[in-house]
Amino acid sequence: MELIPLFLTEMEREAQTTRKMLERIPDDKYDWKPHERSMTIRQLATHIANLPTWVTMALTTDGLDFASSPYQEDVINNTAELMNYAETCLANGKSTLVPENEAILNEPWTLRNGEQIHFVLAKHEVIRTTFCQIVHHRAQLGVFLRLLDIPIPGSYGPSADGE
């Protein structure tokens, strides 16, 4: 079974739900966070938008070392910028989901911070983990929006807001 076509389908399906969530963020709430240890909405939304680029990173590198390549998100200032950024990142992630990369999906990919190894997974597992991270953080954003009394769109059916 080829995984690349399945990944492309899932990526686009989840992107539809992600768009609906990201477009709800009011421009005046980007610095809001529900708790001192939480990310701001800006940080969380930017991370969600950026995550599809991890598919490209998984397929074009052997890993990421935070010690030698500190991870920094771009700074997004409003929802129009966020939506453009999300589409750019989605296109980036989809660009490497090509049939030729099917052959490397079982190769190892390492996430580390210097000598501390967080995980070593096959590249196909990194892609699945990336998709799981998108869903996880999107749900987290849903809680942030709920706390701000912003209606939540349905993800896999209607939400409690009837959307």
C-alpha positions in Angstrom: 0.0 0.0 0.0 1.3 3.4 -0.9 1.2 6.0 1.9 1.8 9.2 0.0 -1.7 9.4 -1.5 -3.2 8.7 1.9 -1.1 11.4 3.5 -2.1 13.9 0.9 -5.8 13.2 1.4 -5.6 13.4 5.1 -3.5 16.6 5.0 -6.1 18.4 2.8 -9.0 17.1 4.9 -7.5 18.3 8.1 -6.5 21.6 6.5 -10.2 22.3 5.8 -10.9 22.0 9.5 -7.8 24.0 10.5 -8.8 26.8 8.2 -12.2 27.1 9.9 -10.6 27.3 13.3 -7.8 29.7 12.4 -10.1 32.2 10.6 -12.1 32.6 13.9 -9.3 34.3 15.7 -10.0 38.1 16.3 -7.1 40.3 15.5 -7.2 41.9 18.9 -6.7 38.5 20.7 -3.3 37.5 19.4 -1.5 38.3 22.7 -4.1 36.6 24.9 -3.4 33.5 26.8 -5.5 31.6 29.3 -2.7 31.0 31.8 0.8 32.3 32.5 2.4 29.0 31.3 0.3 28.8 28.1 1.3 30.0 24.7 -0.4 33.2 23.4 -3.0 32.7 20.7 -0.4 34.1 18.3 2.2 31.5 19.2 -0.3 28.6 19.2 -2.0 29.6 15.9 1.4 30.2 14.2 2.6 26.8 15.3 -0.6 25.2 14.0 -0.2 27.0 10.7 3.5 26.0 10.5 3.2 22.3 11.3 2.7 21.1 7.7 6.3 22.2 7.0 7.4 19.5 9.3 6.3 17.0 6.6 8.9 18.6 4.3 11.5 18.6 7.1 10.8 14.9 7.7 11.2 14.0 4.1 14.2 16.2 3.3 16.3 15.8 6.4 17.5 13.1 8.8 16.3 15.0 11.9 16.2 18.2 13.9 18.6 19.2 16.6 17.3 22.1 18.7 20.8 22.6 20.1 22.3 23.5 16.7 19.1 24.7 14.9 16.9 26.5 17.4 13.3 26.3 16.3 11.6 29.7 15.8 8.2 30.4 14.5 7.5 33.4 12.2 5.7 36.3 13.8 2.1 36.7 12.6 0.2 39.9 13.5 -3.4 39.3 12.3 -5.7 36.7 10.9 -5.2 37.8 7.3 -1.5 37.2 7.6 -2.2 33.9 9.5 -4.4 32.5 6.8 -1.8 33.4 4.1 0.9 31.8 6.2 -1.1 28.7 6.7 -1.7 28.3 3.0 2.0 28.8 2.3 3.0 26.2 4.9 0.3 23.7 3.6 1.7 24.0 0.1 5.2 23.5 1.4 4.2 20.3 3.2 2.2 18.9 0.3 5.1 19.7 -2.1 7.2 16.8 -0.8 4.4 14.3 -0.7 5.3 12.9 -4.1 5.5 9.3 -5.3 9.3 9.4 -5.4 9.4 9.9 -1.6 7.5 6.7 -0.9 10.9 4.9 -1.0 12.3 6.8 2.0 9.3 6.6 4.3 10.9 3.9 6.4 14.2 5.8 6.9 14.8 7.0 10.4 14.4 10.6 11.5 15.7 11.9 14.9 14.4 14.8 17.1 17.0 15.8 19.6 18.4 18.6 21.7 22.1 17.9 21.6 22.8 14.6 23.2 19.3 14.2 24.5 17.3 12.2 21.9 13.5 12.9 22.1 12.7 10.2 19.5 13.9 8.3 16.5 11.0 7.4 14.2 10.5 6.2 10.7 9.8 9.2 8.4 6.2 8.0 7.8 5.7 8.0 11.6 7.0 11.5 11.8 4.4 12.6 9.2 1.6 10.9 11.2 2.9 12.5 14.4 2.8 15.9 12.7 -0.8 15.3 11.7 -1.6 14.3 15.3 0.2 17.5 16.5 -2.0 19.6 14.2 -5.2 18.0 15.6 -3.9 18.3 19.2 -3.0 22.0 19.0 -6.1 22.8 17.0 -8.2 21.4 19.9 -6.1 23.4 22.3 -6.9 26.5 20.2 -10.6 25.5 20.4 -10.4 25.7 24.2 -8.7 29.2 24.0 -11.5 30.4 21.7 -14.2 28.9 23.9 -12.8 30.7 26.9 -13.1 33.9 24.8 -16.7 33.0 24.0 -16.0 32.6 20.3 -18.1 30.0 18.6 -16.2 26.9 17.7 -16.7 25.3 14.2 -17.3 21.6 13.9 -14.3 19.4 13.2 -15.7 16.0 12.5 -19.4 16.9 12.7 -21.3 19.8 14.3 -19.9 21.6 17.4 -21.8 22.5 20.5 -22.3 25.9 18.8 -24.3 24.2 16.0 -21.7 24.7 13.4 
